């Protein structure tokens, strides 16, 4: 199935976090001349007069309606959701809910939206290398020192001094790093990066390689006659070499997703105002967009050729679709947050111990979208609560049915286990089986191996290693 570019853009806008969305919007601003960012004065005036529509140049009624109406485009997205839902129901039917099935579904949806960062890609290759432990330590340090282009601008001596590692290990690790995919990783600069890529293609004796190695300054200035004379090549050979260089990647690190180790900015804040909970979307990092009045006036004058007019109308339509997609993204996130608030109300009142089991299917049914849409909408996004900032996925967890009929989430069970271990007699610590018995006394039936699994996830040692002798 092939989606139209605008629909793919809509899905991308839904998926990215607020900080990343700004970069997507800035890219569209550069590519679309009819789009512009509203000034703070424009935003203030709009807030003072929310019922007053922005001024627009007169245009034929049919043209304006076509420009503003995106119902059909969004209907296609809805139809895709419905088709996917029908396909899944026909393929396997409704599956009984259990903890293992929920974890499998969660893994599937996490896989749908996750992107590999450069650091993850390189560390996966480092795990396959045969270096000594000290070289692997140096290799991890070098991977963490790369900039967003994949370049390593510091010298091995400086890196050794900063890290406290031996210069020999750093130099060895750097050789290993430069052999990793993609070619060009670990280069000091653009010139070295391009040379590494040509070497990887077996083009060390080519005109392109010699041009970069010996006459890079002339290449950047595109002094073709001088290059031809210095290289002893024809102008045609130089032109072909420049075209070959143009196929190389000047920043191999940028083809990967951003490293996930970064400052977290909540996309939504849930806070209490008296007896009511408020859902506040974070719009601080999302530029306010509008269609440029200049281009509206230009079309209205009727002095443009048909080709120019059609181009501007297409760009204006694309810009309007972007504006609508951003608005729909915010509405979807808000609706999902409100449904989470309904289900997890006790969490927001009392904390983690009251977290309830919740699946994306439940929220999708309540919001009226497919669960893949929910998965995209919550990907890489965070919610600020009275108990801290949490990943949206934190609220989607399988659980257990207590004897009283209440549901208890896995996260709450882990906290119970943690509390039991924290309050145990250190001279006679609780075994996993004793923890099972105590949980059963609270009406929660759980297997011993599950207790052992949760204890390991909490980073807690087994009972024989927790015993303290007086």
N, C-alpha and C positions, 0 to 999 in steps of 0.2 A: 504493500500500500504506500503510495506517495502522497505526502501532504503538501499543499501549497506553501510557498515561503512564508506568507503572513500567518498561516495557522501554526507552522513550526515556531515562528517567533512568539506567538501567543503562548504556546506550551513552555517555551524557554522562560518567558517573563513570569509565568506562574511558578516555575520551579526555583528560580534564583532567589537568594536572600536580598534584603534591602540594600546592603552595601554593594553587592554585585550588580543589582539592578541599575544602580546609577551608572556603572560602566557601560552596560548594555544601552541605556538611553543616550549616553554621551556619544557612543558610536553611531547611533541612528541620527543624532543631531548633526554629526559631521557628514553623513551620507545623504541626508534629506534636506535640501535647501529651503523647503517650505515650512519646516519645523523650527520653532524657536522657543527658548526658555523664558517664561514669564518673569518679570522683575518683581521684587518684593512689593513695589508700589502697586503693581497690577493685582497681586495676590491680596493685598490689604483692601483695595477697592472692591474686589470680588467678595471678600468676607463681609464687608460693610453692606453690600447690596447683593446678597445671595440669590435673590429672585430675578435680578436683572441679567439677561444673557449678554455675553460679550458682543461688542459691535462688530458687524460683518458687512462687507460690501454687498450691494445687491447682486443677485445672480438669478438666473432662471430657476423657477420652482423645481422643475424636474432634476436639474443639475444638482441643486443643493440637497434634495432628498436622496439622490444616489450617493452623494459624497458622505452623508451622515448615516445612512442605513447599513448596518453590518449584521442585521438579523440572520441573513442567509449564511454568512461566514460562521457565526457562532453556532447556528443550527447544525452545521457540518460536524463541529466538535461534539455536540450533544449526540448526534447520530452515531459517531464513532464509539462513544461511550456505550450507547444502547446496543450496538452490534457486538461489541466486546462482551457485554453482560450476557446477551443471548448465546453467543458462542460458548462461553464458559459454562453456562447452565446446561447446554446441550452436550458439551464434551464430557462433563463429569457429574453434573447434578450437584445438589447441595451436599456438602460434606459435614459430618457430625463435628461439633466443636470439641476440641481437646487441646491441651497445652502443646503437645508436639506439633499438631497441625498448625496452630497459631504461630509457632516459632518458624515453621517452614514457610508460611505465607509471608511473615515479616522479613525473612531472609530474601525471599523472591522480590519483594517490593523495594527493599534496600538496594538490591542489585540493579533494579530498573533505573534508579536515579543517581547512583554513586558514580563518580568519575575519578580516575586514577590521577594522583598528583605526580609531579616530577620526582619528588622525594620517594614516594611509594614505589614508583617504577624502577628507580635506581637501586633502592634497598632490596627489592626482589632479586635483582641481578647480583647484588653484593652477597646475598645469602647463598648463591651458587658458586662463588669464587673460592679458591683454595688457599687464601692467604692466612697468615698466622693471626692469632687473636689481637695482637698489637696493631697489625696492618688493617684488620677489619675495624678496629676502633678508630684508627686514623681515617679510614674510608668513610665511616659514618659521619665523622667530623667534617670531611670535605663536602659530602652531600648536603649537610646542613649549612655550609658556607656559600653555596651557589646562589647567584642572584636570579631574578625571574627569567633572564634570558638563557640560563644554564651556564653562565661564565663564572670562572674562578679568578677574580681580579687580584687577590692577594698572592704574594710569593710563598713558596713552600717554607722558606725560612721564617717568614712572619707568622704563618699558620702554626708552625711547630712551636714558636715562642708563645703564641697566644693559647695554644691548647695544652702545652706541657708535654707534648709527644715528641719522640725523637725525630730528627730531620730525616733520617733514613727511612723510617716507617711512613712519614708523610710523602716522601718522594716515590716510594714504592706504591702507596695507595693512589697517588695521582696517575701513575702509569696505568694502573688497573681501571681507574675511573674513565680515562680517556678512551679505553677500549669498549666502554659500555654503549648501548643504544639509548638515544639516537646519536649518530655521529656528530661530533662538534661539542659534545658535553665536556666541561672542564677546561675549555679554552680560555686563554687570558684576555682575548679581544676578538673582534670580528675577523681580522685578517687570519688569525690562527684557527678560528672556527671553520672558516671556508676551506682552508688548507686541509684540515682533518677530514672534512667531508669528501674532498677530491681524492685524498689518500684511500679512504674507505671504498671508493669506486674504482681504485686502480688507475687513477689518472695523474699519477705523480710526474709523469714526463710530458704532460699536455701543455699547450700554450696557456690555457686558463690557470694552471698551477703556477707556471713561471711568472705569469702576469701578476698574480696576487703576491707571490713571494718576493719578487724583485722590483715591481713597479706599482705598488698598491696606491700610492698617492696619485699617479697619473691615471690609474683606473677610476678612482673616485671622482676625478675631474673629467673623465671620459675624453682624454686627449688621444684619440684613435690614431692619427698620423704619427705622433711621437711614440706611441706604444708599438706600432708596426715597425718603425725604424729601430727601436731599442731591442725588440724581440727577433728581428730579422724575419718577420712574417708579413704576409699580405694583409691589406685592409680587410678583405673578406674573412681571413682566418681570425683576425682580431675581433671582428663583429661576431663571428660564431662562438668565440671563446667567451665574450661578454654575455651572449645569450645563455651559454652553459652555466656561467656563474649566476645568472639570474634565476636559475632553477634551484639553487642551493638555499638552505634555510638560514637566514642571518641570526635567528634566535631560537634554537631548537627546544629550549626549555618552555617556551610559551605555547607549544602545542598541547601541553598538559593542563589539567585543572590546577587551580591555586591550591597551595598546601593548606590543609584543613586546620593546622595549628596557627590560629590567629585570634585576634581580639573578637569576642562575641558581642554583637549588638542585638538586643531583643527586637524582634519584628512586631511583637504585640506586648502590651502591658495589661495585666488584669489586677485591678485594685478596688478596694471597698470604699464606698462613699455612703456612710450611714448604714442602712440595711441593704443597700443595693450594690451589686458588683458591676464595675464599669470595664468595658473592653476598649482599649485605646490603641489604635494602629500607629506604628512609627512611620511617619511620612517625612522625617527630617532629611533622609538621604535620597528622596525621590524628587527629581526636578519637576516643576510645574510646566507643562508643555502647552503650546497653542499653535495654531496654524498662522503663519505670518500674514499680516494684513497687507504687506507690500505686494505679495504674489496674488492675493485676492483682487487687489485693485488693478494689477497688471492684466489679469484675465478679464475683468469687468470692462476695461477700456476697449477691448476687441482689436488691438493692434498686433497681436501675436499671430504667427502662422499656425495652421492646424496641428502640425507636429509639435510645436512648442507648447501649445495649449493642452494637447493630450498628455504630454509629458508632465506638465505641472499638475494637471488634474490627477494623474496617477500617483504622483508624489504626495499630493494633498490627501488623497484617499488612504495611502499607506500611513501617513502621519496620523490621520484621524483614527485608523485602526489601532495604531500603537497606543494612542491616548485611551481608547476604549478598552484595550487589553489590560492596561495598567489599572484602570478603574475596576474591571471585572476581577483582576487578581486580588485587589484589596478587599473587594466584597466577599470573595470566596474564602480568604483567610479569616475575615471577621466572622463569617457564618460558621466555619469550622471551629473557631475558638469558642463561640457561644455554645455550640453543641457539646464541646469538651467541658465547658463550665457547668452545663446541666448535669452531665454524667458524673463528673469528678467534683461536684460541689463540696463534698465532705473533705476532699484533699485541700481545697482552697480555704476551708474553715479551720481544719485541724492538723494538716500536714501529711507527710508521706505515709504514715501508718493507716490512713483512710483511703489510699489510692485503690480504685476499683478496676477490675478487668475491663478492657475496652479493645475493640477491633476496629480497623479502618472500615470494614463493611457496615458496622453500626452507624458510624458517622456519615458514611457515604449515603446510606439510606435516608438518614435524617435530613441531610443537606440537599439530596436529590441529584447526586452525581455518582460516577463510578468510583470504586475504591482506588483505581490507578490515578484518578484526578486528585483524590485526597492525598495519596502518596507523593505526588509531585508538589502539591500545595504546601505540604509540611516539610519537604526536603530542605535541609540546610537552614532551618528557621528555628528561632528560639522565642520563648514566652517568659516574661518576667512576672513572678508571682510573689506573694508576701513571704514565701519560704525560699526565695532565690530564683535564679534564671535557669530554666530547663529547656532542653531540646524538645520540640513538639512530640517527637517519637517516644519520649519518656512516658507520655500519658497513654500510649497504646501498648498494653501488656496483657498476656494471657494470665489466667489465675485459677483459683480453686473454689469449689462450692462448699461453704461451711455448713455444719449440721443445722444451724438456725435458718438456713435458706439464703443467707447473705453471701455475696461473692467477695473473694479476697484476691488481690493481685499478687503476682510473683514478687513484685518490689516490696509490698507490705510483708509478705512471708519472710523475705530476706531480712527485713528490719527486725521482725520478731526473733529470728534466729540470732541476729547480732545482739539484741537486747538480752536474750537468754544466756549467751556466752559471756557478755559483759558482767552479768550478775551472778555467775556461777562461783562455786567454791574453788579457788585456785589450786587447792591441794587435792581436790577430787573433781576435775573438770568433767563436763557433760560429754558423754559419747554421742555419736550421731543417732544411735537408736534411742537414747534417753531424750534427745531433742525431739525425735519423732513422737515419743509418748507424750511429751509436754504440749506439743502442737495438737495432737489428737484430743487432749484434755480441753483444748480451746475450740474443738469442733473442726479442726483442719486436718484432713487425711492426706498424708504425703509420704512418699516412699523414702527409705533410708538413703538410697543412692542419690535422690534428688536433694536431700539435706546436705550430703557430701558435696554435690555439685555447687549448691548455693554457698556453702561454707568456703569452698575454694575461690569462688568468684568474689567473695568478701575479703579474700586474702588472709583467712584465719587458718591456723594450723590444726591438725587433728588432736584429739584429747590427750594422747600420750606425749605429744610435744608441747602441750600447753600447761602441763602439770608443773607446779612450783613447789619445791621442797624447802621446808623451813630449816 
